[in-house]
Amino acid sequence: MAATVMTRRTLFAGLFWATAALPAGEQSRVQVSGEWCFVKFPRGTPNGQVVLTLHGAGEFVDGTSSSWEQQPGATRLMDALLDAGFAVAQSNSAARHGNGMWGNGETQSTTAAFVDWLRDRYAFRTVHAVAVSAGNLILTNLLLSGRVTFDSAVMLAPCVSLASEYRCPGGINRVRTLSEAYGFVRTTCPGDPVHDREFLDRTAHYDPLRRVLAMNDSDVRAAFGKTRWMAAYESQDPRVPPEENVKAFAARLERAGIVVQVNEMQANTHGSQELFVRYIPEIVRFIQKDGK
């Protein structure tokens, strides 16, 4: 879906229509590119900006609800953003319930189409992202491909390394779900991300950390430098080892001159609701820094 080019006049006319079309605090639930999506509108004065939330593996959006709407921490985060004047939107992004599809081409395409739809339908002038776990693979792959731009990005318990997950940390069978997402057959855990040629070939353009470590500083800045970055993670995350994911990713961006605000919560959980709740004030303040 190609984004519509708007003049300043039509943009503000579209913004007025969008904010007037639904009463404050209401939401729209639709299908875009065949995927269920929702858009929640702020309760107070809208600021013309939207926060796109990107869920991880095992989560969902359907015609009546979503995993984020059923989780107390995620709900509190969305409510705080709505109270601050942001709209909040989420798509199932071509993920299947039980498998987040790990940032593959289909999840990127449906997410990009949803962002285009949000800009065209409601004339949002600014789009931010909040991603949890494997949702960060969609976020980073979209930026690497240049398909979507985000003014700011918040990474929660971020997974940015397919190779790390292929080793099945925490005893979770990621080999099966990753092979499903990338179109090859493997079932035995742990996988070997160093010598498994099919894994390496199939994921060569979709493993963000592997790609960013191979890029020069100029290319890193071109892909990620227009976005402001915040990350929060659990110190002993058993499912997404921080050293192989967020710590390595943030260090690479910082070597290229990109600042990443990193927050560590002392815990041995992964993407817990406590992580959401603990950093709600920081997340809202961080995103508001771009507000105009």
C-alpha positions as CSV (number, residue, x, y, z in Angstrom):
1,M,0.0,0.0,0.0
2,A,1.6,3.3,-1.1
3,A,1.3,6.2,1.3
4,T,-0.6,9.2,0.0
5,V,1.3,12.4,-0.5
6,M,-0.6,15.2,1.3
7,T,-0.3,18.9,1.3
8,R,-0.2,20.7,4.6
9,R,-3.9,21.8,4.2
10,T,-5.2,18.3,3.4
11,L,-3.0,16.8,6.2
12,F,-4.6,19.0,8.8
13,A,-8.1,18.5,7.3
14,G,-7.5,14.8,7.5
15,L,-6.3,15.1,11.1
16,F,-9.4,17.0,12.1
17,W,-11.6,14.4,10.4
18,A,-9.8,11.6,12.1
19,T,-10.0,13.1,15.6
20,A,-13.6,14.1,15.1
21,A,-14.8,10.9,13.6
22,L,-14.6,8.9,16.8
23,P,-15.3,10.2,20.3
24,A,-12.4,10.5,22.7
25,G,-11.5,7.2,24.2
26,E,-13.2,5.1,21.5
27,Q,-11.5,2.6,19.2
28,S,-11.7,1.2,15.7
29,R,-11.2,-2.5,15.0
30,V,-10.6,-3.3,11.3
31,Q,-8.7,-5.7,9.0
32,V,-5.8,-4.3,7.0
33,S,-3.9,-6.6,4.6
34,G,-6.1,-9.4,5.9
35,E,-4.9,-8.9,9.5
36,W,-7.0,-7.8,12.5
37,C,-5.9,-4.4,13.8
38,F,-7.1,-1.9,16.4
39,V,-6.7,1.8,16.8
40,K,-7.4,3.4,20.2
41,F,-8.0,7.1,20.3
42,P,-6.8,9.4,23.2
43,R,-9.2,10.3,25.9
44,G,-8.2,13.9,26.0
45,T,-6.8,16.3,23.4
46,P,-5.1,14.3,20.6
47,N,-1.6,15.3,19.7
48,G,-1.8,13.9,16.1
49,Q,0.7,11.1,16.9
50,V,0.3,7.3,17.1
51,V,2.2,4.7,19.0
52,L,2.4,1.4,17.1
53,T,2.8,-1.6,19.5
54,L,4.5,-4.7,18.1
55,H,3.8,-7.9,20.0
56,G,6.0,-10.9,20.4
57,A,5.6,-14.6,19.7
58,G,2.5,-16.3,21.1
59,E,0.5,-13.1,21.2
60,F,-2.4,-12.1,19.0
61,V,-4.9,-9.5,17.8
62,D,-8.3,-10.8,16.6
63,G,-11.8,-9.4,15.8
64,T,-12.8,-8.9,19.4
65,S,-9.7,-8.6,21.6
66,S,-5.9,-9.0,21.8
67,S,-3.3,-10.3,24.2
68,W,-2.2,-6.8,25.1
69,E,-5.8,-5.8,26.0
70,Q,-5.9,-8.8,28.3
71,Q,-2.6,-8.2,30.1
72,P,-2.7,-5.7,33.0
73,G,0.8,-4.2,32.4
74,A,0.4,-3.8,28.7
75,T,-3.1,-2.3,29.3
76,R,-1.7,0.2,31.8
77,L,1.0,1.2,29.3
78,M,-1.6,1.8,26.6
79,D,-3.8,3.8,29.0
80,A,-0.9,6.0,30.0
81,L,-0.1,6.7,26.3
82,L,-3.8,7.5,25.6
83,D,-3.9,9.8,28.6
84,A,-0.9,11.6,27.2
85,G,-2.7,12.4,23.9
86,F,-1.3,9.5,21.8
87,A,-3.4,7.1,19.7
88,V,-2.3,3.5,20.1
89,A,-2.5,0.9,17.3
90,Q,-1.6,-2.7,16.9
91,S,-1.9,-5.3,14.1
92,N,-1.6,-9.1,14.2
93,S,1.1,-8.5,11.6
94,A,0.7,-11.8,9.8
95,A,1.8,-13.6,13.0
96,R,0.1,-16.8,13.9
97,H,-1.1,-17.4,17.5
98,G,1.7,-19.3,19.0
99,N,4.3,-18.2,16.5
100,G,5.3,-14.5,16.0
101,M,6.9,-15.4,12.7
102,W,10.0,-13.8,13.9
103,G,10.3,-10.7,11.6
104,N,10.0,-12.6,8.3
105,G,9.0,-10.9,5.1
106,E,5.3,-11.4,5.6
107,T,5.2,-9.8,9.0
108,Q,7.2,-6.9,7.7
109,S,4.8,-6.4,4.7
110,T,1.6,-6.4,6.8
111,T,3.1,-4.1,9.4
112,A,4.3,-1.7,6.8
113,A,0.8,-1.7,5.1
114,F,-0.8,-1.0,8.5
115,V,1.5,2.0,9.1
116,D,0.7,3.3,5.6
117,W,-3.0,2.8,6.4
118,L,-2.7,4.7,9.7
119,R,-1.0,7.6,7.9
120,D,-3.5,7.7,5.1
121,R,-6.7,7.1,7.0
122,Y,-6.0,9.3,10.1
123,A,-3.2,11.6,8.8
124,F,-1.0,10.8,11.8
125,R,2.1,13.0,11.3
126,T,4.3,11.1,13.7
127,V,4.6,7.3,14.3
128,H,6.4,5.8,17.3
129,A,7.0,2.2,18.1
130,V,6.9,0.1,21.3
131,A,8.0,-3.5,20.7
132,V,8.2,-6.4,23.0
133,S,10.4,-9.5,22.6
134,A,10.2,-10.8,19.0
135,G,8.2,-7.7,18.0
136,N,11.6,-6.0,18.0
137,L,12.7,-8.2,15.0
138,I,9.8,-6.7,13.0
139,L,10.8,-3.2,14.2
140,T,14.5,-3.5,13.4
141,N,14.0,-5.3,10.1
142,L,11.6,-2.6,8.9
143,L,14.2,0.0,9.6
144,L,16.9,-2.0,7.9
145,S,14.8,-2.4,4.8
146,G,13.8,1.2,4.8
147,R,10.1,0.3,4.6
148,V,8.9,2.3,7.6
149,T,10.3,5.2,9.7
150,F,9.7,5.7,13.4
151,D,10.4,8.9,15.3
152,S,11.1,7.0,18.5
153,A,11.3,3.3,19.4
154,V,11.0,1.6,22.8
155,M,12.4,-1.9,23.0
156,L,11.0,-4.1,25.8
157,A,12.8,-7.4,26.5
158,P,14.1,-7.1,23.0
159,C,15.0,-10.1,20.8
160,V,17.2,-8.9,17.9
161,S,19.2,-12.1,17.2
162,L,17.7,-15.1,15.4
163,A,21.0,-16.9,16.0
164,S,20.6,-16.5,19.8
165,E,17.1,-17.9,19.7
166,Y,18.1,-20.8,17.5
167,R,20.1,-22.1,20.4
168,C,16.8,-22.5,22.3
169,P,17.6,-20.5,25.4
170,G,15.4,-21.4,28.4
171,G,14.7,-24.8,26.8
172,I,12.0,-23.3,24.5
173,N,11.9,-24.9,21.1
174,R,12.7,-22.0,18.9
175,V,14.1,-24.2,16.1
176,R,10.7,-25.4,15.2
177,T,9.1,-21.9,15.2
178,L,12.0,-20.3,13.4
179,S,12.1,-22.9,10.7
180,E,8.4,-22.5,10.2
181,A,8.8,-18.7,9.9
182,Y,11.6,-19.0,7.3
183,G,10.4,-21.9,5.3
184,F,12.7,-24.9,6.1
185,V,12.2,-28.0,8.3
186,R,14.0,-28.4,11.6
187,T,12.6,-29.7,14.9
188,T,15.6,-30.6,17.2
189,C,16.7,-28.2,19.9
190,P,19.2,-26.7,20.4
191,G,19.9,-25.6,16.8
192,D,23.4,-24.8,15.5
193,P,23.4,-21.2,14.2
194,V,27.0,-21.3,13.3
195,H,27.1,-24.4,11.1
196,D,23.5,-25.0,10.0
197,R,23.8,-23.7,6.4
198,E,20.0,-23.7,5.7
199,F,19.3,-21.6,8.8
200,L,22.1,-19.2,7.8
201,D,21.0,-18.9,4.2
202,R,17.3,-18.5,5.0
203,T,17.8,-15.9,7.7
204,A,20.7,-14.0,6.1
205,H,18.6,-10.8,5.4
206,Y,16.4,-11.1,8.5
207,D,18.7,-11.5,11.5
208,P,19.1,-7.9,12.7
209,L,22.1,-8.3,15.0
210,R,24.0,-10.4,12.5
211,R,23.4,-7.7,9.8
212,V,24.2,-4.7,12.0
213,L,27.4,-6.2,13.2
214,A,28.5,-6.5,9.6
215,M,27.6,-2.9,8.6
216,N,29.9,0.1,8.7
217,D,29.1,3.1,11.0
218,S,27.7,5.1,8.1
219,D,25.2,2.4,7.1
220,V,24.2,1.9,10.8
221,R,23.4,5.6,11.1
222,A,21.5,5.6,7.8
223,A,19.2,2.7,9.1
224,F,18.8,3.7,12.7
225,G,20.0,7.2,13.2
226,K,16.7,9.0,12.5
227,T,15.0,7.1,15.3
228,R,15.4,7.9,19.1
229,W,16.0,4.7,21.1
230,M,15.1,3.4,24.5
231,A,15.4,-0.2,25.8
232,A,14.3,-2.0,29.0
233,Y,15.1,-5.6,29.8
234,E,15.4,-8.1,32.6
235,S,19.0,-8.7,33.7
236,Q,18.7,-12.5,33.8
237,D,16.2,-13.0,31.0
238,P,16.2,-16.8,30.4
239,R,14.6,-16.8,27.0
240,V,16.3,-13.8,25.3
241,P,19.9,-13.5,26.7
242,P,20.6,-9.8,27.0
243,E,24.3,-10.2,26.2
244,E,23.4,-11.7,22.8
245,N,20.6,-9.3,22.1
246,V,19.9,-5.9,23.6
247,K,23.4,-5.3,25.0
248,A,25.2,-6.2,21.8
249,F,22.7,-4.2,19.7
250,A,22.9,-1.1,21.8
251,A,26.7,-1.2,21.9
252,R,26.8,-1.4,18.1
253,L,24.5,1.6,17.7
254,E,26.4,3.6,20.2
255,R,29.7,2.8,18.4
256,A,28.1,4.4,15.4
257,G,27.2,7.5,17.5
258,I,23.5,6.6,18.1
259,V,22.4,7.1,21.7
260,V,20.4,4.3,23.3
261,Q,18.7,4.9,26.7
262,V,19.1,1.5,28.3
263,N,17.3,0.4,31.5
264,E,18.0,-2.9,33.3
265,M,15.5,-4.4,35.7
266,Q,16.9,-7.0,38.1
267,A,14.8,-10.1,37.3
268,N,15.0,-13.6,35.8
269,T,11.8,-13.2,33.8
270,H,11.2,-12.4,30.1
271,G,8.9,-9.6,29.0
272,S,7.0,-9.7,32.3
273,Q,4.1,-7.4,33.1
274,E,6.3,-6.0,35.8
275,L,8.7,-4.8,33.1
276,F,5.8,-3.0,31.4
277,V,4.6,-1.4,34.6
278,R,8.1,-0.4,36.0
279,Y,8.9,1.7,33.0
280,I,5.6,3.3,32.1
281,P,6.6,6.8,33.3
282,E,10.0,6.6,31.5
283,I,8.4,5.3,28.3
284,V,5.8,8.1,28.1
285,R,8.3,10.8,28.9
286,F,10.7,9.4,26.3
287,I,8.1,9.3,23.5
288,Q,6.8,12.8,24.5
289,K,10.2,14.3,23.8
290,D,9.3,14.2,20.2
291,G,5.9,15.7,20.8
292,K,5.1,19.0,19.3
